[in-house]
């Protein structure tokens, strides 16, 4: 069998502080994830940087910024519990249009 180290890792629970932030969007019900992020002042949903940034990197980057930082370990713990309780449901997911993404980004 060949070496599979070049294959991308698939999003899965449990998330770790080294998981890409965007993985949460593939694993957790969007409505519940949105509620969690809003209630905790986290602005990672639909963020293009979240596709490459890990939770640990995001916490460091935003520390002291306009939105404030977050505790990556605490967020990951909460998101794992949320993902187990409210997994992503492809039947409920509605892909946002580019216009809707731009409106959300600016307002």
PyMOL commands that set and color helices and strands:
alter all, ss='L'
color gray80, all
select helices_A, chain A and resi 23-27+30-39+48-51+55-62+72-85+98-106
alter helices_A, ss='H'
color red, helices_A
deselect
rebuild
show_as cartoon
